[in-house]
Amino acid sequence: MGSNSAKISKLSASVMMYAVFVSVIILILISSLFLYSYINRITITSYHIKERLRQNSSSGINLLLADTGFQYNTNYFLDFYDSGIDSVHLHKSKWGIYDLLSVRSWYQGYQNQKKALAGGFYKRAGLKAIYLADQGSPLCVCGNTSIQGDCMLPVAGIKRGYVEGRHFTGSTLLQGEVDFSGAMVPDPGIDQVESIIRQFDIELDQERYEVMSLDDIESDSVYRSFFEKTLIIYDSDRLSVNQIALAGNIMLISKGDILIGPQSQLEDIICFARNIYVLVGTRANLQCIAKDTIWIGENCNLSYPSALSLFPDTASESSKLIQISEGSVIEGAIADYVTSSDPEVDLTAIKLEKNSHVTGQLFTGNSVILKGNVSGQVITGKFQLPTPSSLYINHLLDVNIRISELPEDFVGCGFLENSRRPKKIIRWLH
């Protein structure tokens, strides 16, 4: 009898232990299910918030692209739908000569940021191949010149020309429609010019910049995100850049000259100086902004969306020059913002040598000496063609200007465009 009681007691204990074990397992499983459900709910909620913020940032970019009255260098705070969870910060500034659009959306501890370069010039019907200011002279084409696209020309129109024994050998003077131009090229607007120049006032925006010399950089490769402070590499005299890779949110600034060597690797960089020299054989993606001279050596390749720009300098009355040497290729914009109240006075010359090529835009109220070819648009006060015996005004010899060759995805500066025309993305910044 005692033995049976002991067996029953042992069996009861075993059953109890088994029941406790099973209960613990069930409890763990139930707890895991609750935890999984909670984590899953948090994950789904987080995903929806992030997706909503991403959509809000995209909507903010679209608002800035629509350009409905947003001023440069001004902060705008919006609450989409007045919901309290759709707060967006919008800001429009300049990166070189292009618009820099910045958007940040946030809710509680989440945020989403987007930045992009944008412009108002892109391929569409009615785009002008040439805008030549009306200073009383016709456009004369000579030799094997080809113009494709609609143009805005002086009232005197377009005619066959004769230069150094060369007459026009083509069958059609111009493939496109002709409208009349004004006495001056379109004004890019003082707000555009001031916004571009403002970028290089280091003292004005110290919170935006981290300034150092080239000697302070210990690495041979530097990348700076556009979501960080702008890195400025500064020299008060001459800045020589070679055998270094620089990419992203970086400016090179010098009060004197900047020299870019062929062993440098530059991506998205801005150079600002009195004179900028890009040496023979250099390949880069950069914007050169100068006060006096931009000299691109032979066989250079500046990829899209590069830019070459000259700006007014009240401290200097010397003549200014953008030189594109033989065999060099520029993809982007060449813009001269130096203006004169007297159309007879040329303050600047943009010079393209033989076998050079520009895909994009040329803009100047002064003169263009065109010996190379342009796949895109030329806006100029006049063309000049110097020869050993004479200087011909508004004559083109053996050159091509073809708006039809502009790539479909090219976006640039809207020099001829209505300022309210929607812009497009040039590239996203990271």
C-alpha positions in Angstrom: 0.0 0.0 0.0 2.8 2.4 0.9 4.6 1.5 -2.3 1.6 2.4 -4.4 1.2 5.7 -2.6 4.8 6.5 -3.3 4.4 5.7 -7.0 1.2 7.8 -7.3 3.1 10.7 -5.6 6.0 10.4 -8.0 3.6 10.2 -10.9 1.7 13.3 -9.7 5.0 15.2 -9.4 6.0 14.2 -12.9 2.7 15.3 -14.3 2.9 18.5 -12.4 6.4 19.2 -13.7 5.3 18.4 -17.2 2.2 20.6 -16.8 4.4 23.5 -15.6 6.9 22.9 -18.5 4.0 23.0 -21.0 2.6 26.1 -19.4 5.9 27.8 -19.6 6.2 26.9 -23.3 2.7 28.1 -23.9 3.4 31.3 -22.0 6.6 31.9 -24.0 4.7 31.2 -27.3 1.9 33.6 -26.3 4.4 36.2 -25.2 6.3 35.8 -28.5 3.1 36.2 -30.4 2.3 39.4 -28.5 5.9 40.6 -29.0 5.8 39.7 -32.7 2.5 41.5 -33.1 3.8 44.6 -31.3 7.0 44.7 -33.3 5.1 44.1 -36.5 2.7 46.9 -35.6 5.6 49.2 -34.8 7.4 48.2 -38.1 4.2 48.8 -40.1 3.6 52.1 -38.4 7.2 53.1 -39.0 7.0 52.1 -42.6 3.9 54.2 -43.2 5.4 57.2 -41.4 8.6 56.9 -43.5 6.6 56.5 -46.7 4.4 59.5 -45.9 7.5 61.6 -45.1 9.1 60.4 -48.4 5.9 61.5 -50.2 5.8 64.8 -48.4 9.5 65.5 -49.4 8.7 64.6 -53.0 5.7 67.0 -52.9 8.0 69.7 -51.5 10.4 69.2 -54.3 7.6 69.4 -56.8 6.4 72.7 -55.2 9.9 74.2 -55.6 10.1 72.9 -59.2 6.8 74.7 -59.9 8.6 77.8 -58.7 5.4 79.5 -57.4 7.1 82.6 -55.9 9.7 80.9 -53.7 12.6 83.3 -53.0 16.2 82.4 -52.9 17.9 81.9 -49.5 14.5 82.0 -47.7 13.2 79.3 -45.3 9.6 78.2 -45.8 7.7 76.0 -43.3 4.5 74.3 -44.5 2.0 71.9 -43.0 0.4 69.9 -45.7 -3.3 69.3 -45.2 -3.1 71.1 -41.7 -2.7 67.7 -40.2 0.1 68.3 -37.8 2.0 65.3 -39.1 2.9 66.7 -42.6 5.4 69.4 -41.7 7.8 70.4 -44.4 10.8 72.8 -44.6 11.5 74.2 -48.1 14.6 76.1 -49.2 15.9 77.3 -52.5 19.5 78.5 -53.0 22.2 78.2 -55.6 24.9 75.6 -56.2 27.1 77.4 -58.7 24.7 78.7 -61.4 22.1 76.0 -60.9 19.2 76.0 -58.4 19.7 73.9 -55.3 16.4 72.6 -53.9 16.3 71.4 -50.3 13.4 69.7 -48.6 13.0 68.2 -45.1 9.9 66.6 -43.8 9.5 65.3 -40.2 7.2 63.7 -37.7 8.1 62.9 -34.1 11.6 61.2 -34.3 11.4 60.5 -38.0 12.6 62.7 -40.9 13.3 62.6 -44.6 15.5 64.9 -46.6 15.9 65.4 -50.4 18.3 67.7 -52.3 18.5 68.2 -56.0 20.0 70.5 -58.7 17.3 72.0 -61.0 17.1 74.2 -64.0 14.5 75.8 -66.3 16.0 74.9 -69.7 15.1 71.5 -71.3 14.3 70.1 -74.7 10.8 70.8 -76.0 9.0 72.3 -79.0 9.9 75.8 -79.9 13.3 75.8 -78.2 15.6 78.4 -79.8 18.9 77.4 -81.3 20.2 81.0 -81.6 19.2 84.3 -80.0 21.3 87.0 -81.6 20.7 90.6 -80.3 19.6 93.1 -83.0 22.5 95.5 -83.3 21.7 96.3 -87.0 23.7 93.5 -88.7 22.4 90.3 -90.2 23.7 86.9 -89.4 25.9 85.7 -92.3 26.7 82.1 -92.8 29.8 81.0 -94.7 31.5 77.8 -95.8 30.0 74.6 -94.5 27.9 76.1 -91.7 24.8 74.3 -90.4 22.1 75.8 -88.2 19.3 73.5 -87.1 16.4 74.9 -85.0 14.2 77.9 -84.6 16.1 81.2 -84.1 15.6 84.8 -82.9 17.6 87.1 -85.2 17.9 90.8 -86.0 15.4 92.3 -88.4 18.1 92.2 -91.1 17.7 88.4 -91.0 20.1 85.7 -92.2 22.2 85.9 -95.4 24.9 84.2 -97.3 28.3 85.5 -96.4 31.8 85.6 -97.8 35.0 85.3 -95.7 38.5 85.0 -96.9 37.4 83.5 -100.2 34.9 81.2 -98.6 31.2 81.5 -99.5 28.3 79.5 -98.2 28.3 76.0 -99.7 25.1 74.6 -98.0 21.6 74.3 -99.5 19.6 75.9 -96.7 20.7 78.9 -94.6 18.7 77.7 -91.6 16.5 74.7 -90.8 13.9 76.2 -88.6 11.6 79.2 -88.1 12.9 82.8 -87.6 11.5 85.4 -85.2 12.9 88.9 -84.4 15.2 89.5 -81.4 15.5 92.5 -79.2 18.4 95.0 -79.0 19.8 93.2 -76.0 20.0 89.6 -74.8 17.5 88.7 -72.0 18.4 89.9 -68.6 19.0 86.9 -66.3 17.7 88.9 -63.3 19.6 90.6 -60.4 18.2 88.1 -57.9 19.9 85.3 -59.9 23.2 87.0 -60.0 23.2 88.1 -56.4 22.2 84.6 -55.2 25.1 83.1 -57.2 27.6 85.5 -55.8 26.3 85.2 -52.3 27.5 81.6 -52.1 31.1 82.7 -52.0 30.8 85.2 -49.1 32.4 83.0 -46.5 32.0 85.5 -43.6 28.3 85.9 -44.4 27.4 82.2 -44.0 29.9 80.9 -41.5 27.4 78.4 -40.1 27.1 76.7 -43.5 30.8 76.3 -44.1 33.9 74.5 -42.8 37.0 76.3 -44.1 40.5 74.8 -44.4 43.5 75.0 -46.6 44.7 72.4 -49.1 47.6 71.7 -46.8 45.2 70.8 -43.9 43.9 67.9 -46.0 45.8 64.7 -45.1 43.9 62.3 -47.3 44.3 62.1 -51.1 40.5 61.6 -51.4 37.8 63.7 -49.8 34.0 63.3 -50.1 31.5 65.6 -48.4 27.8 64.9 -48.4 25.3 67.6 -49.4 23.6 67.0 -46.1 26.6 68.2 -44.2 28.3 71.6 -44.0 29.9 72.8 -47.2 33.7 72.2 -47.1 35.6 75.2 -48.5 39.3 74.8 -49.5 40.6 78.3 -49.4 43.8 80.1 -50.4 44.4 83.8 -50.5 46.8 83.7 -53.4 46.9 80.6 -55.7 45.3 77.2 -55.3 46.8 74.4 -57.3 44.8 71.2 -57.3 46.3 68.0 -58.7 46.8 64.3 -57.5 43.7 64.5 -55.3 40.1 63.3 -55.6 37.4 65.7 -54.4 33.7 65.0 -54.6 30.4 66.3 -53.3 29.7 69.4 -51.3 33.0 71.1 -51.7 34.1 74.6 -52.9 37.6 75.7 -54.0 38.0 79.4 -53.4 41.0 81.7 -54.1 41.4 85.4 -54.3 43.9 84.9 -57.0 44.1 81.9 -59.3 43.0 78.3 -59.3 44.8 75.7 -61.4 43.2 72.3 -62.0 45.6 69.5 -63.1 44.9 66.4 -65.2 45.7 64.1 -62.3 42.9 65.5 -60.2 39.5 63.8 -59.9 36.7 66.4 -59.3 33.0 65.6 -59.0 30.3 68.2 -58.3 32.9 70.7 -57.2 32.7 74.5 -57.5 35.7 76.7 -58.2 35.6 80.4 -57.5 38.6 82.7 -58.2 39.7 85.7 -60.2 41.2 83.4 -62.8 40.7 79.6 -63.3 42.9 77.5 -65.5 42.0 73.9 -66.3 45.1 72.3 -67.7 45.6 70.1 -70.8 43.9 66.7 -70.7 41.8 67.3 -67.5 38.6 65.3 -67.1 36.2 66.5 -64.4 32.7 67.5 -63.4 32.8 71.0 -62.0 31.6 74.5 -62.1 34.2 77.3 -62.7 33.1 80.8 -61.7 35.6 83.6 -62.2 35.9 87.3 -62.3 38.4 87.7 -65.2 39.4 84.5 -67.0 38.4 80.9 -67.4 40.9 79.0 -69.6 40.2 75.4 -70.6 43.3 73.8 -72.0 43.4 71.4 -75.0 41.6 68.0 -74.9 39.8 68.6 -71.7 36.5 66.9 -70.9 34.1 68.6 -68.5 31.1 66.3 -68.1 27.4 67.2 -67.5 26.3 69.3 -65.6 29.5 71.4 -65.7 29.4 75.1 -66.0 31.8 78.0 -66.8 30.7 81.5 -65.7 32.0 85.0 -65.5 30.6 87.6 -63.1 31.0 91.4 -62.8 33.8 92.8 -60.7 33.7 96.5 -59.9 37.4 96.4 -58.8 38.5 95.4 -62.3 37.8 96.9 -65.7 40.1 94.5 -67.7 38.6 92.6 -70.6 37.4 89.1 -69.7 37.6 85.8 -71.4 36.3 82.3 -71.4 38.6 80.2 -73.7 37.7 76.6 -74.8 40.9 75.3 -76.5 41.1 72.8 -79.4 39.7 69.4 -78.8 38.0 70.2 -75.5 34.4 69.1 -74.7 32.0 70.9 -72.4 28.7 69.4 -71.3 26.6 71.9 -69.5 26.4 75.7 -69.5 28.8 78.6 -70.4 27.4 81.8 -69.0 28.8 85.4 -69.0 26.9 87.6 -66.6 29.1 90.7 -67.3 27.0 93.4 -68.8 27.6 96.8 -70.4 25.1 99.6 -70.9 26.7 100.3 -74.3 26.0 97.4 -76.8 29.0 98.6 -78.8 31.4 97.8 -75.9 32.4 94.2 -75.5 33.5 93.4 -72.0 33.8 89.7 -72.5 34.6 87.2 -75.2 33.6 83.5 -75.2 36.0 81.7 -77.5 35.6 78.2 -78.9 38.6 77.0 -80.9 38.4 74.5 -83.7 37.4 70.9 -82.9 36.0 72.0 -79.5 32.4 71.1 -78.7 29.7 72.3 -76.3 26.7 70.2 -75.5 24.3 72.6 -73.8 24.2 76.4 -73.6 26.2 79.5 -74.4 24.9 82.8 -72.9 26.5 86.2 -73.2 25.5 89.8 -73.8 28.9 90.4 -75.3 30.6 88.4 -78.1 31.2 84.8 -79.1 34.1 83.8 -81.3 32.8 80.5 -82.5 35.1 78.1 -84.4 33.9 74.9 -82.6 30.4 73.3 -82.7 27.4 73.6 -80.4 24.8 70.9 -79.8 22.3 73.2 -78.1 21.6 76.9 -77.7 23.6 80.1 -78.3 22.5 83.4 -76.9 24.8 86.3 -77.7 25.1 90.0 -78.3 27.2 89.3 -81.4 29.4 86.8 -83.2 32.9 87.8 -84.1 35.2 86.1 -86.6 38.8 87.4 -86.6 40.9 86.6 -89.6 44.5 87.6 -90.5 43.1 90.4 -92.7 39.9 91.6 -90.9 37.3 91.2 -88.1 33.9 90.0 -89.3 30.8 90.7 -87.2 28.0 88.2 -87.1 29.7 85.8 -89.5 29.9 82.0 -88.9 32.3 79.9 -90.9 32.3 76.1 -90.9 30.5 75.6 -87.6 27.4 73.7 -86.5 24.7 74.9 -84.1 22.1 72.2 -83.7 19.4 72.3 -81.0 18.2 68.9 -82.3 21.4 67.3 -81.0 20.6 68.3 -77.4 20.1 65.2 -75.3 16.5 64.5 -74.3 17.4 64.4 -70.6 19.5 67.6 -70.7 18.4 70.3 -68.1 20.2 73.7 -67.9 19.6 77.3 -67.0 16.5 79.0 -68.4 18.1 82.1 -69.9 15.3 82.6 -72.4 12.6 81.0 -70.4 9.8 82.6 -68.4 10.9 82.7 -64.8 7.6 81.1 -63.8 8.1 78.1 -66.1 8.3 74.8 -64.1 11.8 73.6 -63.6 13.2 70.0 -63.9 15.7 68.0 -62.0 19.3 68.1 -63.2 20.5 65.5 -60.7 19.8 64.3 -57.2 22.4 65.1 -54.6 23.5 62.8 -51.8 
